[in-house]
């Protein structure tokens, strides 16, 4: 499908062991949330959809592009934003960071710099053009990463826990940017409250898609299971939390 993300029979191994097995779905909705516990495969799947990891078997097409095989068209089709902007930003100034992807598309460095400035101006951030990327706050660097991706006008934007560790006002402002985008957005997050307005939710656990549907159907079940794990025996966290077992400070005297 030319307007969807399609996975067909995808298989992927981790540490020489099967992880994704015959993973198949078609994502045509505009706003999609991807949830699951740590280690469930969310980040791996995000990198596969973005073409950074090629599956061992099966196919992945994003808006009609074989994303792992056609890297030139891939950067025009989907943009990935990482959790830590320092893992994504590579240039010393904001203008250079924005211009990098544009130059890859056009092959014209001078025009890419002009287009980067025009894009920053459109965001109301032309004054950032010559600023050092490392002088910006964490939230500002996240915005630079978002702008660098959007400048290439991809058809889809995939964000992997993009605002972890940010304060509430910064997070809300960046979420506002996302909500206003025209592109298809796939958001990997533990912040499930923000996903209530989304069109579709995918729930991954241990490489398996265990639930797929509307937020009203998926999020309450996910929240209930996560709350139960607080007090349960768990292979990741060990023995469940018991308030009776929490030691109290000894009384003086």
VENZILIN-V348928 format. One record per backbone hydrogen bond with DSSP energy under -0.5 kcal/mol. NH is the residue of the N-H (numbers start at 1). CO is the residue of the C=O. E is the energy in kcal/mol with one decimal. If there is no record, write none. Layout:
nh:NH co:CO e:E
nh:NH co:CO e:E
This chain:
nh:4 co:1 e:-0.9
nh:5 co:27 e:-2.4
nh:6 co:4 e:-0.6
nh:6 co:61 e:-3.3
nh:7 co:25 e:-2.8
nh:8 co:59 e:-2.4
nh:10 co:23 e:-2.4
nh:11 co:57 e:-2.2
nh:12 co:20 e:-1.9
nh:14 co:17 e:-2.7
nh:17 co:14 e:-1.4
nh:19 co:12 e:-2.4
nh:19 co:20 e:-0.5
nh:20 co:12 e:-1.5
nh:23 co:10 e:-2.6
nh:24 co:22 e:-0.5
nh:25 co:7 e:-1.9
nh:27 co:5 e:-3.0
nh:28 co:26 e:-0.7
nh:32 co:185 e:-2.5
nh:33 co:200 e:-2.6
nh:34 co:187 e:-2.8
nh:35 co:33 e:-0.5
nh:35 co:202 e:-2.9
nh:40 co:37 e:-1.8
nh:45 co:41 e:-2.6
nh:46 co:42 e:-2.4
nh:47 co:43 e:-2.1
nh:48 co:44 e:-1.9
nh:49 co:45 e:-2.7
nh:50 co:46 e:-1.6
nh:51 co:48 e:-1.1
nh:52 co:47 e:-2.3
nh:53 co:47 e:-1.3
nh:56 co:11 e:-2.1
nh:57 co:11 e:-1.3
nh:59 co:8 e:-1.8
nh:61 co:6 e:-2.5
nh:62 co:65 e:-2.4
nh:63 co:4 e:-3.2
nh:63 co:61 e:-0.6
nh:64 co:1 e:-0.8
nh:65 co:62 e:-1.5
nh:67 co:60 e:-0.8
nh:67 co:65 e:-1.5
nh:69 co:66 e:-1.1
nh:70 co:66 e:-2.1
nh:71 co:69 e:-0.7
nh:74 co:70 e:-1.7
nh:75 co:71 e:-1.6
nh:76 co:72 e:-0.5
nh:76 co:73 e:-0.5
nh:77 co:73 e:-0.8
nh:77 co:74 e:-1.2
nh:78 co:74 e:-2.7
nh:79 co:156 e:-2.0
nh:81 co:158 e:-2.6
nh:85 co:83 e:-0.6
nh:87 co:84 e:-2.0
nh:88 co:85 e:-1.6
nh:89 co:85 e:-2.9
nh:94 co:128 e:-0.6
nh:94 co:131 e:-1.7
nh:95 co:129 e:-2.4
nh:97 co:93 e:-1.9
nh:98 co:94 e:-2.4
nh:99 co:95 e:-2.5
nh:100 co:96 e:-1.5
nh:101 co:97 e:-0.6
nh:102 co:98 e:-0.8
nh:103 co:99 e:-2.6
nh:104 co:100 e:-1.8
nh:105 co:101 e:-1.6
nh:106 co:102 e:-2.4
nh:107 co:103 e:-3.2
nh:109 co:107 e:-0.6
nh:112 co:108 e:-2.1
nh:113 co:109 e:-2.0
nh:114 co:110 e:-1.9
nh:115 co:111 e:-2.8
nh:116 co:112 e:-2.2
nh:117 co:113 e:-2.1
nh:118 co:114 e:-2.1
nh:119 co:115 e:-2.3
nh:120 co:116 e:-2.5
nh:121 co:117 e:-2.4
nh:122 co:118 e:-1.9
nh:123 co:119 e:-1.3
nh:124 co:121 e:-1.3
nh:125 co:120 e:-3.3
nh:128 co:125 e:-1.8
nh:129 co:126 e:-1.7
nh:131 co:128 e:-1.7
nh:133 co:92 e:-2.0
nh:135 co:132 e:-1.5
nh:136 co:133 e:-0.7
nh:141 co:137 e:-2.4
nh:142 co:138 e:-2.0
nh:143 co:139 e:-1.8
nh:144 co:140 e:-2.1
nh:145 co:141 e:-2.3
nh:146 co:142 e:-2.2
nh:147 co:143 e:-2.8
nh:148 co:144 e:-2.8
nh:149 co:145 e:-1.8
nh:150 co:146 e:-2.7
nh:151 co:147 e:-2.4
nh:152 co:149 e:-1.2
nh:153 co:150 e:-2.1
nh:154 co:149 e:-0.5
nh:155 co:77 e:-1.0
nh:156 co:77 e:-1.8
nh:157 co:184 e:-2.9
nh:158 co:79 e:-3.3
nh:159 co:186 e:-2.6
nh:160 co:81 e:-2.8
nh:161 co:159 e:-0.9
nh:161 co:188 e:-2.4
nh:164 co:161 e:-1.0
nh:166 co:163 e:-1.8
nh:171 co:167 e:-2.5
nh:172 co:168 e:-2.7
nh:173 co:169 e:-2.1
nh:174 co:170 e:-2.3
nh:175 co:171 e:-2.6
nh:176 co:172 e:-1.8
nh:177 co:173 e:-1.6
nh:178 co:174 e:-2.0
nh:179 co:175 e:-2.7
nh:180 co:176 e:-1.2
nh:181 co:178 e:-1.6
nh:184 co:155 e:-2.0
nh:185 co:30 e:-3.0
nh:186 co:157 e:-2.5
nh:187 co:32 e:-2.8
nh:187 co:185 e:-0.5
nh:188 co:159 e:-3.3
nh:188 co:186 e:-0.6
nh:189 co:34 e:-1.6
nh:189 co:187 e:-0.6
nh:192 co:190 e:-1.9
nh:194 co:191 e:-1.0
nh:195 co:192 e:-0.9
nh:196 co:193 e:-1.3
nh:197 co:194 e:-0.7
nh:198 co:195 e:-1.7
nh:199 co:31 e:-1.8
nh:200 co:31 e:-1.4
nh:201 co:213 e:-3.1
nh:202 co:33 e:-2.9
nh:203 co:211 e:-2.7
nh:204 co:35 e:-2.7
nh:204 co:202 e:-0.6
nh:205 co:208 e:-2.4
nh:207 co:40 e:-2.3
nh:208 co:205 e:-1.9
nh:210 co:203 e:-2.1
nh:210 co:208 e:-1.0
nh:211 co:203 e:-1.1
nh:213 co:201 e:-2.1
nh:217 co:214 e:-1.3
nh:218 co:214 e:-2.1
nh:219 co:215 e:-2.1
nh:220 co:215 e:-0.5
nh:222 co:218 e:-2.3
nh:223 co:219 e:-2.9
nh:224 co:220 e:-2.3
nh:225 co:221 e:-2.1
nh:226 co:222 e:-2.5
nh:227 co:223 e:-2.1
nh:228 co:224 e:-1.9
nh:229 co:225 e:-1.6
nh:230 co:226 e:-0.6
nh:230 co:227 e:-0.7
nh:231 co:228 e:-1.1
nh:234 co:238 e:-2.6
nh:238 co:234 e:-2.4
nh:241 co:230 e:-2.7
nh:245 co:242 e:-1.1
nh:246 co:243 e:-0.8
